[in-house]
Amino acid sequence: MNVEKSNKRKVKSYPELRRLFNLVLIDLNYLTFPKQSKRWYVFLSLIIFISSVFRFSYMAVVSEINDVSFIIGDFTIFLPPILKPKSSAAFIIWTFCAFRVIYIFHQGESNPKLRQWITIGRLLDYHRLSPRLRFVSKVLTKSILIHPWGSGLIIFFCALPSAFYYPFKYWIFLIFWMIVTMVYSLLLASYTYNFNFIYFTSIIEFAETINSISLPLSVTINSYPICEFDNKVKSKFSGKLSRLSVNYIKRIKKLIVDYQFYNQINTCNHVSSFSMQLICLYLACFVSLPLYTLSAVVVFTINQFLAGQSTHFFISTYGQNKIDSFCSQLRRSLTLDLTIGYKLKIINLLEHIENRNFFNIFGSLNYSTHHFVLNILESASTFLLYTVVAMK
């Protein structure tokens, strides 16, 4: 009993983060201590995602409009036949991305390293935060709520023109499936896009932490006396710099553990957004669409570009620059006349951290400006391939 109580004390709960997730129909076992999670959230998500995969698969395979199309709530019936398979395929891609995220959550129940990311929930309590982090936490709160519900409403209005094509006797099916589609879009954004906002917030919080360590490190180095002094003063400065470097190591270790979760999430988002972006580019450039549909496709293309093809590279580069800047400060300290023990620790630290990119996916694609350009070139080459095929 005492062991169980001591283990419970070690479990941290983030009620504000849980409340926000509940509002977008997500709940996690390891986020809800001491209360039990709402299991029906997961079952509802799985039922809607699985039924949606079957619906979209039928829409992709069968282009003709028939009674089954009305019964399953085909909201693409007003689109040109050539557009239906590709638009359905785009939603199927993102649905499998959501399945993957649910599986990662399930892994987190048995793997503590995949649930360390929830510590970002402490920012939502607004306790002892810097003005910048307080602003970021407010933006995160609004983003978690606005984006999923906004996505649901956008898909609802995009599908609304299909009501003019439905016979009156099938309107009951249309209303039911329109509600299901809106909830589907909400859940899709909750399991995919929302974790982009959480990842961006974690990087900004990491950068703020590094700044809080880097500033006193710079002050200590600059205040180092130029004149000769005894070993006691040398040990004092060495000890102060060592403590700062220890805090830095702790934060880097936490970053490495957190990124085990974000790496898998970012990989899903990158693959899904890249695939959907290509589909949207094809539809926008090589298919004759009504203005209303073309506008929606262009918005989706921009959304996919921001969701996994650009913003991750910029925000991660910002975090990587903070690491590189701190390494430069540590190299500066090696030029000072400090103890041999301190210098050996810093050299060992720099060997493990310097010239290492902590933000990547697939183990080789770094989130850097260089690889961002390569990613753009990859999309451009695929677009040129589409052009060649279309000209034939």
C-alpha positions as CSV (number, residue, x, y, z in Angstrom):
1,M,0.0,0.0,0.0
2,N,2.8,2.4,0.9
3,V,4.5,1.7,-2.4
4,E,1.3,2.4,-4.3
5,K,0.8,5.7,-2.5
6,S,4.4,6.7,-3.2
7,N,3.9,5.9,-6.9
8,K,0.7,7.9,-7.1
9,R,2.5,10.9,-5.6
10,K,5.0,10.8,-8.5
11,V,2.3,10.9,-11.1
12,K,1.7,14.4,-12.3
13,S,-1.7,15.5,-13.5
14,Y,-2.5,18.3,-16.0
15,P,-6.2,19.1,-15.5
16,E,-6.2,22.1,-17.8
17,L,-4.7,20.1,-20.7
18,R,-7.1,17.3,-20.1
19,R,-10.0,19.7,-20.1
20,L,-9.0,21.1,-23.4
21,F,-8.6,17.7,-24.9
22,N,-12.0,16.7,-23.6
23,L,-13.5,19.6,-25.4
24,V,-12.2,18.2,-28.7
25,L,-13.1,14.6,-27.9
26,I,-9.7,13.3,-26.8
27,D,-8.8,11.7,-23.5
28,L,-5.7,9.8,-22.4
29,N,-5.2,7.4,-19.5
30,Y,-1.9,8.9,-18.4
31,L,-3.3,12.4,-18.5
32,T,-6.3,11.9,-16.2
33,F,-4.8,10.9,-12.8
34,P,-6.5,10.3,-10.4
35,K,-9.7,10.1,-12.5
36,Q,-10.3,7.4,-15.1
37,S,-10.2,8.4,-18.7
38,K,-13.4,8.5,-20.8
39,R,-12.9,5.3,-22.9
40,W,-15.9,6.1,-25.1
41,Y,-13.9,9.0,-26.7
42,V,-11.5,6.4,-28.2
43,F,-14.3,4.1,-29.3
44,L,-16.2,7.0,-30.9
45,S,-13.1,8.1,-32.8
46,L,-12.4,4.5,-34.0
47,I,-16.0,4.0,-35.1
48,I,-16.2,7.3,-37.0
49,F,-12.8,6.8,-38.6
50,I,-13.4,3.2,-39.7
51,S,-16.9,4.0,-41.1
52,S,-15.3,7.0,-42.9
53,V,-12.6,4.9,-44.5
54,F,-15.3,2.6,-45.9
55,R,-17.4,5.5,-47.1
56,F,-14.4,7.3,-48.8
57,S,-13.2,4.0,-50.3
58,Y,-16.6,3.5,-51.9
59,M,-16.7,7.1,-53.2
60,A,-13.2,6.6,-54.6
61,V,-14.1,3.4,-56.4
62,V,-17.6,4.1,-57.6
63,S,-17.9,7.4,-59.4
64,E,-21.5,7.0,-60.6
65,I,-24.3,8.3,-58.4
66,N,-26.7,5.6,-57.2
67,D,-28.9,4.8,-54.2
68,V,-26.0,3.6,-52.2
69,S,-24.3,7.0,-52.7
70,F,-27.3,8.7,-51.1
71,I,-27.6,6.2,-48.3
72,I,-23.9,6.5,-47.2
73,G,-24.1,10.3,-47.4
74,D,-21.8,10.9,-50.3
75,F,-21.1,14.6,-50.0
76,T,-19.0,14.7,-53.2
77,I,-21.9,14.0,-55.6
78,F,-21.8,17.7,-56.8
79,L,-18.1,17.4,-57.8
80,P,-16.9,16.3,-61.2
81,P,-16.4,12.5,-61.5
82,I,-12.6,13.0,-62.0
83,L,-12.4,14.8,-58.7
84,K,-14.2,12.3,-56.5
85,P,-11.5,9.5,-56.3
86,K,-8.7,12.0,-55.6
87,S,-10.6,14.0,-52.9
88,S,-11.7,10.7,-51.2
89,A,-8.1,9.4,-51.3
90,A,-6.9,12.7,-49.6
91,F,-9.2,12.1,-46.7
92,I,-8.3,8.4,-46.4
93,I,-4.6,9.4,-46.1
94,W,-5.3,11.7,-43.2
95,T,-7.6,9.1,-41.6
96,F,-4.7,6.6,-41.5
97,C,-2.5,9.3,-40.0
98,A,-5.1,9.7,-37.2
99,F,-5.1,5.9,-36.7
100,R,-1.3,6.0,-36.3
101,V,-1.6,8.8,-33.7
102,I,-4.2,6.7,-31.7
103,Y,-1.7,3.8,-31.8
104,I,1.1,6.0,-30.5
105,F,-1.2,7.1,-27.6
106,H,-1.8,3.4,-26.9
107,Q,2.0,2.7,-26.9
108,G,2.3,5.6,-24.4
109,E,0.3,3.6,-21.8
110,S,3.2,1.1,-21.6
111,N,6.2,3.3,-22.6
112,P,6.8,6.2,-20.2
113,K,9.1,7.9,-22.8
114,L,6.1,8.4,-25.2
115,R,4.1,10.3,-22.6
116,Q,6.7,12.7,-21.3
117,W,5.4,15.3,-23.8
118,I,2.4,16.0,-21.5
119,T,4.6,18.1,-19.2
120,I,3.8,20.9,-21.7
121,G,0.5,21.0,-19.8
122,R,2.2,22.9,-17.0
123,L,2.2,26.0,-19.2
124,L,-1.6,26.1,-19.2
125,D,-1.7,26.7,-15.5
126,Y,-0.1,30.2,-15.9
127,H,2.1,29.8,-12.8
128,R,5.4,31.7,-12.8
129,L,5.6,32.1,-16.5
130,S,7.5,34.7,-18.5
131,P,5.3,37.1,-20.5
132,R,6.3,35.4,-23.7
133,L,5.4,31.9,-22.4
134,R,2.1,33.3,-20.9
135,F,1.2,34.6,-24.4
136,V,2.2,31.3,-26.0
137,S,0.1,29.3,-23.6
138,K,-3.0,31.4,-24.4
139,V,-2.4,31.0,-28.1
140,L,-2.1,27.2,-27.6
141,T,-5.3,27.1,-25.6
142,K,-7.3,28.9,-28.3
143,S,-5.6,26.9,-31.1
144,I,-6.5,23.5,-29.5
145,L,-10.2,24.6,-29.4
146,I,-10.6,26.8,-32.5
147,H,-8.9,24.6,-35.1
148,P,-10.8,21.3,-34.7
149,W,-14.2,23.0,-34.4
150,G,-13.3,25.4,-37.2
151,S,-12.3,22.4,-39.4
152,G,-15.6,20.7,-38.7
153,L,-17.6,23.7,-39.7
154,I,-15.5,24.3,-42.8
155,I,-16.0,20.7,-44.0
156,F,-19.7,21.0,-43.2
157,F,-20.1,24.1,-45.4
158,C,-18.0,22.6,-48.1
159,A,-20.3,19.6,-48.2
160,L,-23.5,21.7,-48.0
161,P,-24.0,22.1,-51.8
162,S,-24.6,18.3,-52.0
163,A,-28.0,19.0,-50.3
164,F,-29.3,20.4,-53.6
165,Y,-28.6,17.1,-55.4
166,Y,-30.3,14.8,-52.8
167,P,-33.8,13.5,-53.3
168,F,-36.1,14.5,-50.4
169,K,-36.5,10.8,-49.3
170,Y,-32.8,10.6,-48.6
171,W,-32.5,13.8,-46.6
172,I,-32.5,11.8,-43.3
173,F,-29.4,10.0,-44.5
174,L,-27.8,13.3,-45.6
175,I,-28.4,15.0,-42.2
176,F,-27.1,12.1,-40.3
177,W,-23.9,11.7,-42.4
178,M,-23.3,15.5,-42.5
179,I,-23.2,15.5,-38.7
180,V,-20.9,12.4,-38.7
181,T,-18.7,14.1,-41.3
182,M,-18.4,17.3,-39.2
183,V,-17.5,15.2,-36.1
184,Y,-15.0,13.3,-38.3
185,S,-13.3,16.5,-39.4
186,L,-13.2,17.7,-35.7
187,L,-11.6,14.4,-34.6
188,L,-9.2,14.4,-37.6
189,A,-7.9,17.9,-36.7
190,S,-7.7,17.0,-33.0
191,Y,-5.5,14.0,-33.6
192,T,-3.3,15.6,-36.3
193,Y,-3.2,19.4,-36.6
194,N,-3.5,20.0,-32.9
195,F,-0.3,18.3,-32.1
196,N,1.5,20.7,-34.5
197,F,0.5,23.5,-32.1
198,I,1.7,21.5,-29.1
199,Y,5.0,20.7,-30.8
200,F,5.5,24.4,-31.7
201,T,4.8,25.4,-28.1
202,S,7.2,22.8,-26.7
203,I,10.0,24.2,-29.0
204,I,9.3,27.8,-27.8
205,E,9.3,26.6,-24.2
206,F,12.6,24.8,-24.8
207,A,14.1,28.0,-26.3
208,E,13.0,30.0,-23.3
209,T,14.6,27.6,-21.0
210,I,17.9,27.7,-22.9
211,N,17.8,31.5,-22.8
212,S,17.3,31.4,-19.0
213,I,20.5,29.3,-18.8
214,S,22.5,31.1,-21.5
215,L,22.1,34.6,-20.1
216,P,23.8,33.9,-16.7
217,L,26.4,31.8,-18.5
218,S,27.3,34.8,-20.7
219,V,27.3,37.1,-17.7
220,T,29.6,34.8,-15.8
221,I,32.1,34.4,-18.7
222,N,32.1,38.2,-19.2
223,S,32.7,38.9,-15.5
224,Y,35.7,36.6,-15.4
225,P,38.6,38.6,-14.0
226,I,41.6,39.3,-16.4
227,C,44.1,39.8,-13.7
228,E,45.9,36.9,-11.9
229,F,44.0,35.2,-9.0
230,D,44.3,32.2,-6.8
231,N,42.9,28.6,-7.2
232,K,39.9,29.4,-4.9
233,V,38.6,32.0,-7.3
234,K,39.3,29.7,-10.2
235,S,37.3,26.9,-8.5
236,K,34.4,29.3,-7.8
237,F,34.0,30.2,-11.4
238,S,34.4,26.6,-12.6
239,G,31.7,25.5,-10.1
240,K,29.3,28.2,-11.2
241,L,29.8,27.4,-14.9
242,S,29.5,23.6,-14.2
243,R,26.1,24.1,-12.5
244,L,24.8,26.0,-15.5
245,S,26.1,23.3,-17.9
246,V,24.4,20.6,-15.7
247,N,21.0,22.4,-16.1
248,Y,21.6,22.6,-19.8
249,I,22.3,18.8,-19.9
250,K,19.1,18.1,-18.0
251,R,17.0,20.1,-20.5
252,I,18.7,18.5,-23.5
253,K,17.9,15.0,-22.0
254,K,14.3,16.0,-21.6
255,L,14.2,17.3,-25.2
256,I,15.6,13.9,-26.4
257,V,12.9,12.0,-24.5
258,D,10.1,14.3,-25.6
259,Y,11.1,14.1,-29.2
260,Q,10.6,10.3,-29.2
261,F,6.9,11.1,-29.3
262,Y,7.1,14.2,-31.5
263,N,9.3,12.4,-34.0
264,Q,6.5,9.8,-34.7
265,I,3.8,12.5,-34.8
266,N,5.8,14.7,-37.1
267,T,6.6,11.8,-39.4
268,C,2.8,11.0,-39.8
269,N,2.0,14.7,-40.4
270,H,4.8,15.1,-43.0
271,V,3.8,12.0,-45.0
272,S,0.1,12.8,-44.9
273,S,0.5,16.5,-45.7
274,F,3.0,15.8,-48.5
275,S,0.6,13.2,-50.1
276,M,-2.5,15.4,-49.8
277,Q,-0.6,18.5,-51.0
278,L,0.3,16.7,-54.2
279,I,-3.3,15.6,-54.7
280,C,-4.5,19.2,-54.2
281,L,-1.8,20.6,-56.6
282,Y,-3.0,18.2,-59.3
283,L,-6.6,19.1,-58.8
284,A,-5.8,22.9,-58.7
285,C,-3.6,22.9,-61.8
286,F,-4.8,20.1,-64.1
287,V,-8.5,19.7,-63.4
288,S,-11.2,22.2,-64.5
289,L,-13.1,23.0,-61.3
290,P,-15.9,25.4,-60.4
291,L,-14.7,28.6,-58.7
292,Y,-16.2,27.5,-55.3
293,T,-14.4,24.1,-55.4
294,L,-11.2,25.6,-56.7
295,S,-11.1,28.0,-53.9
296,A,-11.5,25.2,-51.4
297,V,-8.7,23.2,-53.0
298,V,-6.3,26.2,-52.9
299,V,-7.1,26.7,-49.2
300,F,-6.5,23.0,-48.5
301,T,-3.2,23.2,-50.5
302,I,-1.9,26.1,-48.4
303,N,-3.1,24.4,-45.2
304,Q,-1.2,21.2,-46.0
305,F,1.9,23.2,-46.8
306,L,1.7,24.9,-43.4
307,A,0.7,21.7,-41.6
308,G,3.8,19.6,-42.3
309,Q,5.9,21.0,-45.1
310,S,7.1,24.4,-43.9
311,T,6.3,25.5,-40.3
312,H,8.0,22.5,-38.7
313,F,11.3,23.4,-40.5
314,F,11.3,27.0,-39.3
315,I,10.3,26.4,-35.7
316,S,12.7,23.5,-35.3
317,T,15.5,25.6,-36.8
318,Y,14.8,28.2,-34.2
319,G,15.2,25.5,-31.4
320,Q,18.4,24.1,-33.1
321,N,19.9,27.6,-33.2
322,K,19.4,28.0,-29.5
323,I,21.4,24.8,-28.9
324,D,24.2,25.9,-31.3
325,S,24.3,29.3,-29.6
326,F,24.7,27.7,-26.2
327,C,27.5,25.5,-27.5
328,S,29.3,28.6,-28.7
329,Q,29.1,30.0,-25.2
330,L,30.6,26.8,-23.8
331,R,33.4,27.0,-26.3
332,R,34.1,30.5,-25.1
333,S,34.5,29.3,-21.6
334,L,37.2,26.9,-22.6
335,T,39.5,29.9,-23.4
336,L,39.4,30.9,-19.8
337,D,41.9,29.8,-17.2
338,L,39.6,27.4,-15.3
339,T,40.1,24.0,-13.7
340,I,41.1,21.0,-15.8
341,G,38.0,19.0,-14.5
342,Y,35.6,21.7,-15.8
343,K,37.3,21.8,-19.2
344,L,37.2,18.0,-19.6
345,K,33.4,18.0,-18.8
346,I,32.7,20.7,-21.3
347,I,34.8,19.0,-24.0
348,N,32.9,15.7,-23.4
349,L,29.6,17.6,-23.5
350,L,30.4,19.3,-26.8
351,E,31.5,16.0,-28.4
352,H,28.0,14.7,-27.8
353,I,25.9,17.8,-28.7
354,E,27.9,19.9,-31.1
355,N,27.1,19.4,-34.8
356,R,24.1,17.2,-34.0
357,N,20.6,18.0,-35.2
358,F,18.1,17.2,-32.6
359,F,15.0,17.7,-34.8
360,N,14.5,15.3,-37.7
361,I,12.2,12.7,-39.1
362,F,13.0,9.4,-40.9
363,G,16.4,9.6,-39.1
364,S,17.9,11.6,-42.0
365,L,15.6,14.5,-42.9
366,N,16.6,17.3,-40.6
367,Y,14.3,20.2,-39.8
368,S,16.7,22.8,-41.1
369,T,16.6,25.5,-43.8
370,H,18.8,23.4,-46.1
371,H,16.4,20.4,-45.9
372,F,13.4,22.7,-46.2
373,V,14.8,23.8,-49.7
374,L,15.2,20.1,-50.6
375,N,11.7,19.4,-49.5
376,I,10.4,22.2,-51.8
377,L,12.5,20.8,-54.6
378,E,10.9,17.4,-54.1
379,S,7.4,18.9,-54.4
380,A,8.5,20.9,-57.4
381,S,9.9,17.8,-59.2
382,T,6.7,15.9,-58.6
383,F,4.8,18.9,-59.9
384,L,6.9,18.9,-63.1
385,L,6.2,15.1,-63.4
386,Y,2.5,15.9,-63.3
387,T,3.0,18.5,-66.0
388,V,4.8,16.1,-68.3
389,V,2.0,13.5,-67.8
390,A,-0.7,16.0,-68.4
391,M,0.9,17.3,-71.6
392,K,0.9,13.7,-73.0
